[in-house]
Amino acid sequence: MYYELPRFAELVSNGDINLSSSIPLKSMDHNMIHNISFLDHCNHLCKKNKTNLLRLLSVLLQKLNGDMIMRVNKYPQLNSNIQSAIGEWSENIVPMDLFRCPDSCYDSENVVRLHSDVQGYDSEFSRLNENTKDDSNLYESLDSLKNNYHECDEDLRNNLIQLDERTNEYDPPYRKILDDLSTRPKSFYMSDLLNGDSNINNNVNMRLSKGIPENIHVIFLNSVLLSTLISKCMEGHKSECMKLKEILSKKNNEIEDIMGRIGPGVPLSDSIMNFISGVKDFFDENDTSLPSDDEEEVDETTIANVLDKIVNKKEAVNEDPNPKIEEGEEGDMYHLKIVNSDDEGNDEEDSNNNEDSNNNEDSNDEEDSNDNEDSNDNEDSDQISFYD
């Protein structure tokens, strides 16, 4: 039969249970005795009372230290004997300083919650990995999952900071003095009893004897061992958090790699529809001579003509609007001259001279000179003549 939590805490506080020794437990019929370890009994109480080991150990230590502070204040002889032991270590403290501890401890449920969050996010990532048919919202789902992992990582960092700050908060600052006191039995505190057989002296001595536990040396030992077990629990939580941090780092890198490869975008079906719509708009805007869908048959020459028009249109756009004349190109050069009607006589002489010179040329040159004569007949208007 296991002890109930109140009774168990009282036995530890009075030194009746030694943390370094097994705990004898009788069976229901009292015919057998089972020896179990201190931590096994603590784990049983944690399951029964729905708590965690770190909280249970801190409660036991607070109970032990509280009872010792009450004893030191209640029994001056106990206080003086402890003070003499402190003086041997040249420490300027009082007995109550040996039994001070925090009123609260780190909440181990934070680590349990972090484990649950990471497992939930891992399950969600596994579902995304299995469901590869519908990729329409894959990038958005990965981005949301990445944010969840990031928030969990921030929460994990805050808990690691708390663990670093509170890992040694239960460590007794005067551990060596406690170790020394754990070697001193009850007789060390009973050395200054009152002499005499008077009733008063006997009552005072009896009161002191009852007030000091028989296993007071075990109390000091339990105080040190409880602090050690609490520090061990804190280190265990820190190790679990570091493992979770490594898992989160790997998951974040994996998700970032996948998101970098797919990129944010529209689903594949939407991309295909946009492409087809763009091709249709191009032909609707750039050419109206394409064959209609209403036509039953389309001649191949019609399609070829449409393609030639598109190609020729592109070539025409690419032509240089100001072509350059290459040097060395042969050709006649003409000069333009505007002549007023008053200079008609001079123009006629020039025309006659041109006729004489053109007679020596071929028939094509005669046609050009005749054109010049026709232009000179317009006497009432300004005249434009060509001359070499």
C-alpha positions in Angstrom: 0.0 0.0 0.0 1.4 3.4 -1.1 1.3 6.3 1.2 -1.0 9.1 0.5 0.6 12.4 -0.4 0.0 14.2 2.9 1.4 11.3 4.9 4.3 10.8 2.5 5.3 14.5 2.8 5.2 14.3 6.6 7.4 11.2 6.7 10.0 12.9 4.4 9.8 16.1 6.5 10.4 14.2 9.8 13.2 12.0 8.4 11.2 8.8 8.7 11.8 8.3 4.9 15.4 8.4 3.7 15.6 9.4 0.1 18.7 7.2 -0.3 17.0 4.1 1.1 14.2 1.9 -0.1 10.7 2.4 1.3 9.1 -0.7 2.9 5.4 -1.0 2.0 3.1 -3.6 3.4 0.7 -5.5 1.2 -3.1 -5.2 1.7 -3.2 -8.4 3.8 0.0 -7.3 5.7 1.6 -10.6 4.8 4.2 -9.2 2.5 6.5 -6.2 2.4 7.5 -4.5 -0.8 10.6 -2.3 -0.9 10.3 0.4 -3.5 12.6 3.3 -4.3 11.8 6.9 -3.4 11.3 8.0 -7.0 9.0 5.1 -7.8 6.8 6.1 -5.0 6.9 9.7 -6.2 5.9 8.6 -9.7 2.9 6.8 -8.3 1.8 9.9 -6.4 2.2 12.0 -9.6 -0.1 9.8 -11.6 -2.6 9.6 -8.8 -2.7 13.3 -8.1 -2.2 14.3 -11.8 0.9 16.4 -11.2 4.5 16.2 -12.3 7.7 15.1 -10.6 9.2 18.6 -10.4 6.2 20.1 -8.6 6.0 17.1 -6.2 9.7 17.4 -5.3 9.4 21.2 -4.7 6.4 20.7 -2.5 8.3 18.1 -0.4 11.2 20.4 0.0 9.0 23.4 0.9 7.3 21.2 3.5 10.7 20.1 5.0 12.2 23.6 5.1 9.0 25.0 6.6 8.9 22.5 9.4 12.6 23.0 10.2 12.1 26.8 10.4 9.2 26.2 12.9 11.4 23.9 15.0 14.3 26.4 15.1 12.0 29.2 16.3 10.2 26.9 18.8 13.2 25.3 20.4 16.1 27.7 21.3 18.4 24.9 22.2 18.1 23.4 18.7 18.8 26.9 17.3 21.9 27.4 19.4 23.3 24.0 18.5 22.8 24.6 14.8 24.4 28.0 15.2 27.5 26.4 16.8 27.8 24.1 13.8 27.5 27.1 11.4 30.3 28.8 13.3 32.7 26.0 12.6 32.4 27.0 8.9 33.1 30.7 9.6 29.8 31.7 7.9 28.0 34.8 9.1 24.4 33.4 8.8 21.6 32.3 11.1 20.0 28.8 11.1 17.0 30.0 9.2 19.1 30.9 6.2 19.8 27.1 5.7 16.2 26.4 5.0 15.1 29.2 2.6 13.8 28.1 -0.8 11.6 29.5 -3.5 7.8 29.5 -3.1 7.2 28.2 -6.7 9.0 26.2 -9.3 9.2 26.0 -13.0 6.0 24.6 -14.6 6.8 21.3 -16.3 3.5 21.5 -18.1 5.2 24.0 -20.5 7.4 21.2 -21.8 4.5 18.8 -22.2 2.6 21.5 -24.1 5.5 22.1 -26.4 5.8 18.4 -27.1 2.1 18.3 -28.0 2.3 21.3 -30.3 5.3 19.9 -32.2 3.6 16.6 -32.6 0.5 18.3 -33.9 2.4 20.4 -36.5 4.4 17.3 -37.6 1.1 15.4 -38.2 -0.2 18.3 -40.3 3.0 18.3 -42.3 2.7 14.6 -42.8 -0.9 15.1 -44.2 0.4 17.7 -46.6 3.1 15.2 -47.7 0.5 12.5 -48.3 -2.1 14.6 -50.1 -0.2 15.6 -53.2 -3.1 15.6 -55.6 -4.6 18.9 -54.6 -1.7 21.4 -54.8 -3.8 24.5 -55.2 -3.1 25.8 -51.7 0.2 24.0 -51.1 2.3 27.2 -50.7 -0.3 28.9 -48.4 -0.6 25.8 -46.3 3.2 25.5 -46.0 3.5 29.2 -45.1 0.9 28.8 -42.4 2.6 25.7 -41.0 5.9 27.6 -41.1 4.4 30.4 -39.0 3.2 27.8 -36.5 6.6 26.3 -36.2 8.1 29.8 -35.8 5.7 30.6 -32.9 6.5 27.3 -31.3 10.2 28.1 -31.6 9.8 31.4 -29.9 7.8 29.8 -27.1 10.6 27.2 -26.8 13.3 29.9 -26.5 11.4 31.6 -23.7 11.2 28.4 -21.8 14.9 27.7 -22.3 15.6 31.1 -20.8 13.4 30.3 -17.8 15.2 27.0 -17.3 18.6 28.6 -17.5 17.6 31.2 -14.9 15.9 28.7 -12.5 18.0 25.6 -12.8 20.0 26.4 -9.7 17.4 28.3 -7.7 16.7 25.2 -5.4 20.4 24.6 -4.9 21.2 25.3 -1.2 23.8 28.0 -0.9 25.3 26.4 2.2 25.3 22.8 1.0 28.5 21.9 3.0 26.9 23.0 6.2 23.9 20.8 5.5 26.2 17.9 4.7 27.9 18.4 8.0 24.7 18.5 9.9 23.5 15.3 8.2 26.3 13.5 10.1 25.2 14.7 13.5 22.5 12.6 15.3 19.9 13.7 17.7 22.3 13.4 20.7 24.2 16.4 19.3 21.2 18.6 20.1 20.5 17.0 23.5 23.8 17.7 25.1 22.7 20.7 27.2 19.7 19.2 29.1 18.8 20.6 32.4 20.1 18.7 35.4 18.0 17.7 38.3 15.0 15.6 38.9 12.5 18.4 39.4 9.3 18.3 37.5 10.0 21.5 35.7 13.4 20.3 34.5 11.9 17.0 33.4 9.1 18.7 31.5 11.5 21.0 29.7 13.8 18.1 28.8 10.9 16.0 27.6 9.5 18.9 25.5 12.9 19.3 23.7 13.2 15.5 23.2 9.8 15.3 21.6 10.4 18.4 19.5 13.6 17.2 17.9 12.9 14.3 15.5 14.7 11.0 16.1 16.1 11.1 12.5 17.0 14.8 12.4 20.2 14.0 10.5 18.1 12.4 7.8 16.2 15.6 7.5 19.3 17.5 6.6 20.3 14.7 4.1 16.8 14.8 2.5 17.1 18.6 2.1 20.3 18.2 0.1 19.0 15.2 -2.0 15.7 16.9 -2.8 17.6 19.9 -4.1 19.7 17.6 -6.3 16.7 15.8 -7.7 15.0 19.1 -8.5 18.1 20.3 -10.4 18.1 16.9 -12.2 14.5 17.5 -13.3 15.4 20.9 -14.6 18.3 19.6 -16.6 16.0 16.9 -18.1 13.5 19.6 -19.2 16.3 21.6 -20.7 17.5 18.6 -22.6 14.0 17.9 -24.0 13.7 21.5 -25.1 17.0 21.4 -26.9 15.9 18.3 -28.8 12.6 20.0 -29.7 14.6 23.0 -30.9 16.7 20.8 -33.2 13.5 19.2 -34.6 12.0 22.7 -35.2 15.1 23.9 -36.9 15.1 20.9 -39.3 11.4 21.3 -40.1 11.8 25.0 -40.8 14.7 24.4 -43.2 12.7 21.6 -44.9 9.6 23.8 -45.4 11.7 26.8 -46.6 13.4 24.6 -49.2 10.0 23.3 -50.5 8.5 26.8 -50.6 11.5 28.1 -52.4 11.1 25.5 -55.1 7.4 25.9 -55.7 7.1 29.6 -55.1 3.9 31.6 -54.5 1.6 31.3 -57.5 -1.8 30.3 -59.0 -2.8 26.7 -59.4 -1.7 24.9 -62.6 -5.2 24.8 -64.1 -5.5 28.6 -63.7 -2.2 29.1 -65.4 -3.3 27.0 -68.4 -6.5 28.9 -68.8 -4.7 32.2 -68.6 -2.3 31.1 -71.3 -5.1 30.0 -73.7 -6.9 33.3 -73.1 -3.8 35.3 -73.9 -3.3 33.5 -77.2 -6.9 34.0 -78.2 -6.7 37.7 -77.4 -3.6 38.1 -79.5 -5.1 36.7 -82.6 -8.4 38.7 -82.0 -6.5 42.0 -81.7 -3.8 41.6 -84.4 -5.6 40.0 -87.3 -9.2 40.0 -88.4 -8.7 38.0 -91.5 -8.5 34.7 -89.7 -10.9 32.1 -90.8 -14.2 32.0 -88.9 -15.2 29.0 -86.8 -18.5 29.1 -88.7 -16.8 28.0 -91.9 -17.1 24.3 -92.6 -13.8 23.9 -94.4 -10.7 26.1 -94.4 -8.4 26.0 -97.4 -4.7 25.6 -96.6 -3.8 28.5 -98.9 -6.0 30.8 -96.8 -4.1 29.8 -93.7 -0.8 30.3 -95.5 -1.9 33.8 -96.7 -2.9 34.8 -93.1 0.5 33.7 -91.8 2.3 35.6 -94.7 0.4 38.8 -93.7 1.5 38.4 -90.1 5.1 37.8 -91.1 5.1 40.7 -93.7 3.5 43.0 -91.1 6.3 42.2 -88.7 9.0 42.8 -91.4 7.4 46.1 -92.3 7.5 47.2 -88.7 11.2 46.3 -88.5 12.2 48.2 -91.7 14.3 51.3 -91.2 12.1 54.4 -92.0 15.2 56.4 -93.1 17.3 54.1 -95.3 20.8 55.3 -96.1 22.1 55.6 -99.6 25.3 53.7 -100.0 28.3 55.6 -101.3 29.3 55.0 -104.9 25.7 54.5 -106.1 25.5 55.9 -109.7 22.7 58.3 -110.6 22.0 61.7 -112.1 21.9 64.7 -109.9 19.4 67.5 -110.6 19.1 71.0 -109.2 15.8 72.8 -108.8 15.4 76.4 -109.7 12.3 78.6 -109.3 11.9 81.1 -112.2 9.5 84.1 -112.2 7.2 84.9 -115.2 9.2 88.1 -116.0 12.2 86.0 -117.0 10.3 84.3 -119.7 12.7 85.3 -122.4 15.6 84.0 -120.6 13.8 80.7 -120.0 13.1 80.4 -123.7 16.8 80.7 -124.5 17.6 78.1 -122.0 15.0 75.9 -123.5 16.4 76.4 -127.0 19.9 75.6 -125.8 18.5 72.5 -124.1 16.9 71.4 -127.4 20.1 71.8 -129.2 22.0 69.7 -126.7 19.4 67.1 -126.5 19.4 66.5 -130.3 22.8 64.8 -129.9 21.4 62.4 -127.3 19.3 59.3 -127.8 15.5 59.2 -128.2 14.9 59.0 -124.5 16.7 62.3 -123.9 14.5 63.9 -126.5 11.4 63.0 -124.6 12.8 64.7 -121.5 13.6 67.9 -123.4 10.1 68.0 -124.8 8.7 67.8 -121.3 10.8 70.8 -120.5 9.4 72.7 -123.5 5.8 72.0 -122.4 6.6 73.3 -118.9 7.9 76.6 -120.4 4.7 77.3 -122.3 3.0 78.3 -119.0 3.8 82.0 -119.1 1.4 83.2 -116.4 2.8 81.0 -113.5 6.1 80.5 -111.8 8.3 77.9 -113.6 10.6 75.2 -112.2 13.4 74.2 -114.5 15.9 71.4 -114.2 19.5 72.1 -115.0 22.6 70.1 -114.7 
